[in-house]
Amino acid sequence: MIYKKKLLQFGAGNIGRSFIGQLFSRSGYEVVFIDINKELVKELNKKRAYKLVIKRNEFPDEIILIDNVRAIDGYDKEAVIREIVDTDILATAVGKYTLPQIVSVIAQGLQLREEKRGKNPLDIIIAENFRNVADYLRKELKSLLPLEYPFEGLVGLIESSIGKMVPLMKEEDKKKDLLWVFAEPYNTLIVDKKGFKNPIPQIRDLWAVENIKAYVDRKLFIHNLGHSSAAYLGYQYNSKMTFIYEALEVPEIYKIVREGMKQSAVALNEAYPKDLALPDLQNHIDDLLFRFQNKSLEDTIFRVGRDLYRKLDKNERLIGPMLLAQRQGTPYNKIKGTFYAALDFKAKDQKGEMYPLDKIFFQREYPRGLKHILKSVCHLFSHQDEEVKVREEIEKGI
């Protein structure tokens, strides 16, 4: 009997299915999804496959069948723990708010895995778009495991840079097929070479780098900055505008977005000169702007701009590159202009509803003014030089 390797994937959402799951499935792994969406779990177990639709500008859709998959209900803790014991590699793609909710079951699985399999390390690919996530997960897991658990020998925490763009599925598309998912052609999974305890898996399109911090910052401070800038400036220009590509068809918006990304690139090159050469970053910006204008993807201004509590945080896509630029002594005035546009972002989804947390932002935070937002939402309250300077610059206005 040929042994088949297994990936245990927390999160059967857009990134889980369109990116992580498909990479491992197409490289010969069985993919086991864990999700709390009971209907999704039921359909995955019924069909054992799903369709990935690749959307390209001016080309017909490419449909790829992702097979050798099954799913487990995330509420069935015992089943999840059993899968952690038996899996070859684990990945998460659940989002910043949900990650804390799965730490406990992962810790229980790690403990039982050691009891059953001894010194058999488990690598965890953390496909979450926020900084220092490996440090966060290490701290949380260790707090739940026994003091004598040999964490550093048995657990590999692999940060990643997730650059694949996946739009929200329309309700009419979900009704046609609950499982299919749309995505752009980009397919490179950048991971931390130093995080693995086992040999790096031979997965097509997996790129292991020496300094993952540089690439996580590149993703947040160029890709996410540019993408969200298009959303915020597009909404500011015309609140009825729907798609990201429409915003970038406006020459002045395109110009400001590109200039902001270039300002961030200069700061990143200063911070990581050995990893992020300026010509490479400029090529990356041009490639991203081309990808952002993929009309067939139909990526919406609502999806890209929503969740202001998260996206206005000082470690995120707007304030983060400003702090880096301040630290490196490089300009960030174009990024600052986008920040002001973000403060008025009230885009609605296809049902005419604002994102629930954004409703709360405009009820609770917005009426209290800019200084309150900078302190309570952006978390710019320390006395570190760069935070003080950035706060002062923003308070000056345009």
Secondary structure, 3 states (H helix, E strand, C coil): CCCCCEEEEECCCHHHHHHHHHHHHCCCCEEEEEECCHHHHHHHHHHCEEEEEECCCCCCCEEEEEECEEEEECCCHHHHHHHHHHCCEEEECCCCCCHHHHHHHHHHHHHHHHHHHCCCCEEEEECCCCCCHHHHHHHHHHHHCCCCCCHHHHEEEEEEEECCCCCCCCHHHHHHCCCCEEECCCCCEEEEHHHCCCCCCCCCCEEEECCHHHHHHHHHHHHHHHHHHHHHHHHHHCCCCCEHHHHHCCHHHHHHHHHHHHHHHHHHHHHCCCCCCHHHHHHHHHHHHHHHCCHHHCCEHHHHHCCHHHHCCCCCCCHHHHHHHHHHCCCCHHHHHHHHHHCCCCCECCCCCECHHHHHHHHHHHHHCHHHHHHHCCCCCCCCHHHHHHHHHHHHCC
